[in-house]
Structures are given as structure tokens and as C-alpha cells.
Amino acid sequence: MGILEPIVPTVLSVRRLPHADPALVTAYGGDPSKHVSLGLVTCDQDDALYVALDEATKHARIDVIFAKSFYAGAAHASGRLSGEILGVIAAAEPQAIEDGLTALLACLQHDACFYDADGKRTVTVFPHVISALGEYLSRESGLTPGTSMAYLVAPPLEATIALDAALKAADVRAVRVTPPPTETNFACAWLTGSLDACEAAATAYAAAVVDVAGAPRR
């Protein structure tokens, strides 16, 4: 097993509700006057699914109405299909849900994922760069759609050292810093700048996590 080898997310469940009950739509944050159909996904990597949900908004007329991580992470899930997160997309009709799910699943298969940072998968890192934000993460971050963003996640101490390295490595600005513990006991930061700057920051972040994993007491 090599260091920084991708760990492809496992999609645990995908279901559709072509004509969801309005009370359910409302409960999950949607608007029944425009949200008729729902798509629901669970996955064992929460941050990868957040990125995939954003990607779906670029390819279909859907809204992300619900996305929440589960406490303690996939290793302590409430059931076999629960994973680490439930994401819900909503649309006016079922075809938009299908289009959104297609983009979402492709992103999880080929783009957004955690990486092995110690060759044993006991320390992992998410140094993901979004070249152009979609509607969902632009709304969550307060940035304009199309803006570049580095989405950076690692375990608590590793993330702290790595964030310092990322901020010093490139001309980037911190949009959001979520100290540990998150629901999954990691730490997260969103940085923005030019695409090149975001990529440089993400590279520095990942390198710092690998360094800490290899020499934790230095």
C-alpha cells in the first residue's frame, strides 16, 4: 500500500422518491412548491459526498436540501447502509434527480476521495481542490459559484500542522476553519484563491499530514 494512494468511497445506498410526500420534503429542508422528487445517498466518506453533491448541482437542476455527517464516522455507523453521511437532493421532476445522481456517483468513483497518508490507512487525508464551485458549496462557503476552493480534511493534530503549512505555501484565504472535533472527529478547512494557489495549498497540506504520520513526535 503506497502513501497517498486514493481510497475510493463506498456508496452504500442510493434510492429515489419520484413523488415525495410534502411533509417529508419540508422536514429535510426542501420547498414542496418546487421540490417534488428526491434522491438519497449514503456513503462511507462524508467529505467526498459533500463534494459530489456540489458537483451534482453543476450537471442537473437540483438542490441539495440535506447533507449531514453522522457522529463518530463510518466505523461506528448505526447500520450496514448508514455509512458516514446522508445526502438528499431535490428537484421538480425525476429526470433531474437521475441526472444529478449520475454526476454525483461519477464524482465519487473518479474524483473526490480520501488518501492514505501512512501506507497503512490508519492516517488519512482529504486534500481536494474544486476548480469551480457549484451552487451547493458556494452557498455553504459564501463564495461565488465558479470560484476555486481547497477542501482540506485530516485528523486533529495532523490537520492543525497541515493547515499552517497550507496557508504559508500559497496566496490563499481561509473561508472556514472547523477545529476538531467534527462529527467524525477530524478537522476541516476551506481555502480560496486562484486555482494554482489552491492546488499548491492542498499539496502542502497533504505533505504535512504525511510528515506528521511518519514522525509524530518530532
C-alpha positions as CSV (number, residue, x, y, z in Angstrom):
1,M,0.0,0.0,0.0
2,G,1.5,3.3,-1.1
3,I,1.3,6.6,0.7
4,L,-1.2,9.0,-0.8
5,E,-2.9,6.1,-2.6
6,P,-6.6,7.0,-3.2
7,I,-9.2,5.4,-1.0
8,V,-12.3,5.3,-3.3
9,P,-15.5,6.0,-1.4
10,T,-18.0,3.2,-1.0
11,V,-21.6,4.2,-1.9
12,L,-23.8,2.2,0.5
13,S,-27.3,3.1,-0.7
14,V,-29.0,5.1,-3.5
15,R,-32.7,5.4,-3.6
16,R,-35.3,7.7,-5.4
17,L,-38.6,9.1,-4.3
18,P,-40.2,10.3,-7.6
19,H,-43.2,11.8,-5.7
20,A,-42.1,12.5,-2.1
21,D,-44.7,13.5,0.5
22,P,-44.6,17.3,1.0
23,A,-44.2,16.8,4.8
24,L,-41.0,14.8,4.2
25,V,-39.7,17.4,1.8
26,T,-40.3,20.2,4.3
27,A,-38.7,18.2,7.2
28,Y,-35.5,17.7,5.2
29,G,-35.2,21.4,4.3
30,G,-36.9,21.5,0.9
31,D,-39.7,23.5,-0.6
32,P,-42.7,21.4,-1.6
33,S,-43.8,24.1,-4.1
34,K,-40.7,23.3,-6.2
35,H,-39.3,20.1,-4.8
36,V,-41.3,17.0,-5.9
37,S,-38.7,14.3,-6.4
38,L,-35.8,13.3,-4.1
39,G,-32.6,11.3,-4.4
40,L,-31.0,9.9,-1.3
41,V,-27.4,8.6,-0.9
42,T,-25.3,7.2,1.9
43,C,-21.6,6.8,1.7
44,D,-18.6,5.9,3.9
45,Q,-16.8,9.2,3.3
46,D,-18.6,12.3,4.3
47,D,-16.4,15.0,2.8
48,A,-16.3,13.1,-0.6
49,L,-20.0,13.1,-0.7
50,Y,-20.2,16.9,0.1
51,V,-18.0,17.5,-2.9
52,A,-20.1,15.1,-5.0
53,L,-23.3,16.8,-4.0
54,D,-21.8,20.1,-5.1
55,E,-20.8,18.5,-8.4
56,A,-24.3,17.3,-9.0
57,T,-25.6,20.9,-8.9
58,K,-23.4,21.7,-11.9
59,H,-25.0,19.0,-14.1
60,A,-28.7,19.0,-13.2
61,R,-31.4,21.3,-12.0
62,I,-31.3,20.0,-8.5
63,D,-30.9,21.5,-5.0
64,V,-29.1,19.9,-2.1
65,I,-31.6,20.1,0.7
66,F,-30.0,17.9,3.3
67,A,-26.4,16.7,3.9
68,K,-25.1,15.8,7.4
69,S,-22.3,13.7,8.8
70,F,-23.0,11.0,11.3
71,Y,-21.3,11.0,14.7
72,A,-18.1,9.1,15.1
73,G,-17.8,8.2,11.5
74,A,-18.3,5.1,9.3
75,A,-16.6,2.8,11.6
76,H,-19.3,3.3,14.2
77,A,-22.3,3.6,11.8
78,S,-25.8,2.9,13.0
79,G,-26.3,0.2,10.4
80,R,-24.8,-1.6,7.5
81,L,-26.1,1.0,5.0
82,S,-25.6,4.1,7.1
83,G,-22.0,4.9,6.5
84,E,-20.8,8.4,7.4
85,I,-23.4,10.7,5.8
86,L,-26.8,11.0,4.3
87,G,-27.2,13.4,1.3
88,V,-30.5,14.4,-0.2
89,I,-31.0,16.1,-3.5
90,A,-34.4,17.5,-4.6
91,A,-35.9,18.6,-7.9
92,A,-39.1,19.4,-9.7
93,E,-39.1,16.1,-11.6
94,P,-37.5,12.6,-11.5
95,Q,-35.2,13.1,-14.6
96,A,-33.3,15.9,-12.9
97,I,-32.7,13.6,-9.9
98,E,-31.3,10.9,-12.3
99,D,-29.0,13.4,-13.9
100,G,-27.9,14.7,-10.5
101,L,-27.2,11.2,-9.2
102,T,-25.2,10.3,-12.3
103,A,-22.9,13.2,-11.8
104,L,-22.7,12.6,-8.1
105,L,-21.8,8.9,-8.4
106,A,-19.2,9.6,-11.1
107,C,-17.5,12.2,-8.8
108,L,-17.3,9.6,-6.0
109,Q,-15.9,7.0,-8.3
110,H,-13.3,9.1,-10.1
111,D,-12.6,12.3,-8.3
112,A,-13.4,13.1,-4.6
113,C,-11.8,10.7,-2.1
114,F,-9.6,10.5,1.0
115,Y,-6.0,9.3,0.6
116,D,-3.8,7.0,2.6
117,A,-1.2,9.1,4.5
118,D,0.9,6.5,6.2
119,G,0.8,3.4,4.0
120,K,-1.5,1.6,6.4
121,R,-4.7,3.6,6.1
122,T,-4.5,4.5,9.8
123,V,-4.0,8.2,8.9
124,T,-5.9,9.6,6.0
125,V,-6.2,13.0,4.4
126,F,-8.6,14.8,2.1
127,P,-6.6,17.4,0.1
128,H,-9.3,18.1,-2.5
129,V,-9.3,21.0,-4.9
130,I,-12.6,22.1,-6.5
131,S,-11.7,24.1,-9.6
132,A,-15.1,25.8,-9.8
133,L,-17.7,25.6,-7.0
134,G,-21.2,24.6,-7.8
135,E,-24.4,26.0,-6.2
136,Y,-24.2,23.9,-3.0
137,L,-20.7,24.6,-1.7
138,S,-20.8,28.2,-2.9
139,R,-23.8,28.7,-0.7
140,E,-22.2,27.0,2.2
141,S,-18.9,28.8,1.9
142,G,-20.3,32.3,1.0
143,L,-18.2,32.2,-2.2
144,T,-19.4,32.9,-5.8
145,P,-20.2,29.9,-8.0
146,G,-17.2,29.2,-10.2
147,T,-14.7,30.1,-7.5
148,S,-11.8,27.7,-6.8
149,M,-11.6,26.2,-3.3
150,A,-9.3,23.8,-1.5
151,Y,-11.3,21.5,0.7
152,L,-8.9,20.1,3.3
153,V,-9.6,17.5,6.0
154,A,-7.3,15.4,8.3
155,P,-7.2,14.0,11.9
156,P,-6.9,16.7,14.6
157,L,-3.2,17.2,15.2
158,E,-2.3,16.4,11.6
159,A,-4.9,18.9,10.3
160,T,-3.6,21.7,12.6
161,I,0.0,21.3,11.4
162,A,-1.1,20.9,7.8
163,L,-3.4,23.9,7.8
164,D,-0.5,26.1,8.9
165,A,1.6,24.7,6.1
166,A,-1.1,25.2,3.5
167,L,-1.7,28.8,4.5
168,K,2.0,29.6,4.3
169,A,2.5,27.8,1.0
170,A,0.3,29.9,-1.3
171,D,-1.7,33.1,-1.6
172,V,-4.9,31.6,-0.2
173,R,-7.6,32.8,2.2
174,A,-9.3,30.8,4.9
175,V,-13.1,30.7,4.2
176,R,-13.9,28.3,7.0
177,V,-11.8,26.6,9.6
178,T,-13.6,23.9,11.6
179,P,-11.3,22.8,14.6
180,P,-11.6,19.3,16.0
181,P,-13.7,17.5,16.8
182,T,-16.1,17.4,13.9
183,E,-18.9,14.8,13.9
184,T,-16.3,12.3,12.7
185,N,-13.5,13.6,15.0
186,F,-11.5,15.1,12.1
187,A,-10.8,18.8,11.4
188,C,-11.6,20.7,8.2
189,A,-10.6,23.9,6.4
190,W,-11.9,25.6,3.2
191,L,-9.4,27.9,1.5
192,T,-9.9,30.0,-1.6
193,G,-7.6,31.7,-4.1
194,S,-6.6,31.1,-7.7
195,L,-6.7,27.5,-8.9
196,D,-2.9,27.3,-8.8
197,A,-2.8,28.7,-5.3
198,C,-5.5,26.2,-4.1
199,E,-3.6,23.3,-5.7
200,A,-0.3,24.5,-4.0
201,A,-2.1,24.8,-0.7
202,A,-3.6,21.3,-1.0
203,T,-0.2,19.8,-1.9
204,A,1.4,21.4,1.1
205,Y,-1.4,20.2,3.3
206,A,-1.1,16.6,2.2
207,A,2.7,16.7,2.5
208,A,2.4,17.9,6.1
209,V,-0.1,15.2,7.0
210,V,2.3,12.6,5.6
211,D,5.2,14.2,7.5
212,V,3.3,14.1,10.8
213,A,2.2,10.5,10.2
214,G,5.8,9.5,9.7
215,A,7.3,11.4,12.6
216,P,4.5,12.1,15.1
217,R,6.9,13.1,18.0
218,R,9.3,15.4,16.2
